[in-house]
């Protein structure tokens, strides 16, 4: 009997010791994160973690007791109500020994946000506020005949030659009706939803400029224009409100930068004629990320996954946008 008792106690003790080590690591990493070290230093510290490596919660005992409680529940329903008492007791014990994993999940999310924000110099807007009403009337945000909802996903800064450019990345969700004929010949309207993404920047140095590859009808301004590059003219619709402004804007250097932007994303570049609000509208999300933090079960693995954490499309967007902004410094 003592031997059996020890055999039963051992899994309890092993799970308890393992979880205590994991909880201690979670708290230690959170304290490290509160100091806000540079991402590289943070990752190096985690790589050379000098204490226990455990970074996952064991709830095997909870699963075993819950499974047993279900077996006794079935027995209680089929044979005797006394088994239901055992079912309740086992289930209660299972809950007592279960440790929630929410703190570990929160820590990984905090690490993810911190590393991405520091790496790309952005700030994620967790509440995704809607765009103000004045900007909702922007011509590029009128594709839907039902709903047109624009929300800000993140705000960022690009510093070029000591000059800071603020920008926002948004998501535009719109719904529209499509007329169809059913089997009885009746006209019906189906509702569809689509998403676009883009970049907004206020106080762009030029106004009334449109270079469009995708949504040409919405981007069209009063005056058609052709650049000096025949290949560029074949691929993109160009229009504006002032010929002199267009001549100033479409320098050879800026033309190359704009083409880099259009090649990076199939998109539209539009500057509102009155406010100078620049909108770079994209057909795909630039916020996809290589996130494998959920796979990390040790501190060293966590460091490796943080090192792999990238947003390649956001990097591509920043590089292409930077090439255009560099041409503005000469203004």
N, C-alpha and C positions, 0 to 999 in steps of 0.2 A: 504493500500500500504506500509506504513512503516513496518507493521508486516511482509509482504511478503519479503520486502527488507532485514530485519534482518534474516529471515529464510534462505535466499540465502547466505548472508554474513557469517553466522555461520559456515557452512562446510569449507569455505575458511580459516577462522580464526583458526579453530580447526586443520586443516591439516597443516597450516603454523606453529603454535605453536609446534605441535608434531614433525614436521620435523626439526625445529630449535633445539629442545632438542636432537634429534637423532644425528644431525650433530655435536653438541657440545660434545656429548659423544664420537663420533668417533675420534674427534680431541684430546680429553683428553686421551683416551686409546692409541692413537698413540704416544702421548708425554710420557706416562708411558712406552710403549714398547721401546722407544728410550733410556731409562735409563738402559735397559737390566737387569732387576731384575731376580733372579732365578725363574724358572717356578712356584714353590710352592708359592713364595711371590706374583708373578703376579696374580695367581689364587685367592689367599686369598684377595688381594686388590680388585679384581673384585667382589668377593662374598659379600664384605662389602661396596659396592659402595653407597656413601651417597647422591648422587644427583638423578635426574630423571633416570628411568630405560630404557627409550625408546632406542631401537637399531634396528629399521627398518624404512624404508622410506614409507610414504603413498603417493600414486599417484592416489587416487580414483578420484580426480577432473579431472586429465588427462584422465583417462579411460572413465569417464562420457562424457566429451566434445568430445573425439574421437568417442565414440559410436554415439553421436548426429550428429557429422559431417558426419558419414557414412549414417545415416538415411537421412540427407539432400542431400547427394550425390546421393542416390537412387531416391529421389524426383526430383532432378534436371535432372536426366537422363530420368525419366518417364514423368514429367509434365512441368517444366519451368526451364530455365537456371538461373533464379534469385536465386533459391535454392542453386545453386553451389557457389554463393558468400557467402551465410550464412555458407555453408560447409567449405569453406576456412577459414573464420573468426573463426569459432569454433575450427577447427583443429589448427590454429595458437595460439589461447588462450590455448589450451591443451598443446602444446609444451612449451609455456611460463611458465606454472605452473608445469611442470614436473621436478622433481629432479632426476638426474641420481643416480643409486645405486652402481656405479663402485667403489667409495671410500670405501663403506662398504665391498664390496667383496674383495677389495685389502687388507683391514685391517684384515679380517678373514684369508686370505691366508698368510699374514705376521705373524700373531699369530700362525697359524698352523706350518709354517716352523720353527719359533723360538722355540716353545715348543718341537717339535720333535728333532730338532738338539741339543738342550740343554739336553734333556732327554737321548738320545741315543749316544751323543757325536759323531755326524756325520755332514757332510756338503753336502747338496744336490747340485749336479752339474746341474744347471738349463739349461745349453746349451747342455748337453749330448754330450760331445765331442767324436768323434770316437777314437778307440784305435790306437796307432801308428802302422806303417806298419810292424815293426819287430814282434810285438806280433800278428798281423793278420795272420802270418804264423804258429802260434801255432797249433799243431795237433788237439786240441779239437775245433778249430774254422774252421774246414774244412768239415763240414757236408753238406754244400750246393754245388750243382754243378752250381748254377747261382750266387747267392749273399751270402756273409758272412759278416754281419755288426755287429760290437761289439761297444757298446757305454757305457760310464761310467755314472752311475746313482748317486752314492754318494761316498764320501771318508770318512773313519772313523779311529779312533784310539782306541786301547785297551791297557790299562796300567796294567801290571801284575808284581808285585814285583818291582816297580820302573823302569821297562823296558817298552818302548813304541813300539807297533807294529802298523804300518800303513797298511791299507788295502783298497781295492776298491770293490764296488758292481757293477756289469755290467749286461747288457742285450745283449744277442746274438740272432740276428734274421737272419735266413738263408732261402733260397728258393732252391727248388730242383724239378726235373722233374720226373714224374711217367709215364711209358709207358703203354698205354692202347690200346684196339682195339675197334673201333666204330662199328656201326650197319652194315656198308658196308664192314667190315673186314679190314679197313685201320688202320695202326698203327698211333696213335696220342700221343702227350706228354702233359700231364697236369702239370701246375705249382702249387706247394704247398708251403706254408710258415709255419715255426715253430719258436717258441721262447724258449730259455733257459736262465737261469740266473746263476750268480755265484759270487765267491769271488776271488780276485787276491791279492797276497802278494809277494813282491819282497824279494830277499835275504833270502829265506828259508834255515835253517841250513843244510838240507839234499838235495841231488840232485838225480834225476832218480828214483823216487818212484811213484808207481801207485796202488791205491786201488779202484776198480771199481765195481759199482753195476748196472749201467745203460748202458753206451756207451763203452762196453768192447773192441770192436775192435779198436776204436780210442785211447784207453788208454793203449793198450798193449805195454810193453817194452820188451827188449831182453830176460831177465831171469825170468822164472816162479818161484814163491815162495809160500811156505806154512808156515803159522804161527803155533804157538803151540796150538792155539785154533781151534778145529775141526769144531765147529759151525760157526766160522768166515770164515774158509776156504770154507765151503759149500755155503756161501752167497755172498762172494766177490772174484773177480779175483785180484790176487796180482802179480805184476811183477816189475822188476827193471833193472838196468844196472850193479850193483855191489853187490855181495852177502854179502860182509863185511858191506857195507853201509846199506843193508836191516836188517841185524842182529842187528846193532846198533840202527836202527830206531824203529823196532817193539818190543819194550819192553812191558811187560804186562800192565803197566800203560798207555802207548801210544796206545796200542791196544784197551783198554777200551774207551779211548777218541775218537778214530777213529770210533768205533762202535756207540758211542753216536751221532757223526756227521751224520753217515749214517742213523741212526734211526730218527733223526730230519728231514732229507730231503733225499729222494731217490736220490742218487747223485754219483759223481765220485771225487776222490781225486787224484790229479796228480801234480808231481813236475818235471819240465823240466830238462833233464839231464845236459844241458850245462849252462843255465842261473840261475838255482835255483828259477825260477818263479813258485810259488805255485798257482794252480787253483783248486778251489772247485766248480764243475759244478753241478747246481741244475735243477730239472725238473719243479720247480714252483717258482713264484716270492716271494721273502722274504719281499717285501715292501708293502704288503696289510696293510691297516690301518682302524681303527674304527673312522671315521671322520663324526661327526654329527653337525659340526659348522653351516651348512646352516640352521639348525632348530632354532638357537638361535635368539629370537626377543627382549630379554631384556639383560641387562648387567649380571645379576645373571645367566641367562640361558647360556650365553656365557662362564662364569666361569665353570659351570657344564659340558659343552661340551668339554672344554679344559682339564678338569680333566679326562674325558673319552677317550680323544685322545690317542690312543695306536697303536703300530705296533707289534703285538704279534709274528709274524713270524720273524721279525728282532731281537726281543729279544731272540727268540729260537735259531736263527743263532749265535748271539753273545755268548750266554751261551755255545753252543756246541763248537764253535771255541775257546772260552776261555779255555775250558777243555783240548784241545790239546795244546794250547800255554803255559799253566802252566807246561806241561811236558818238554817244551824246555828250561825252566830256569835252569834246571840242567846241560845243555850242557856247 
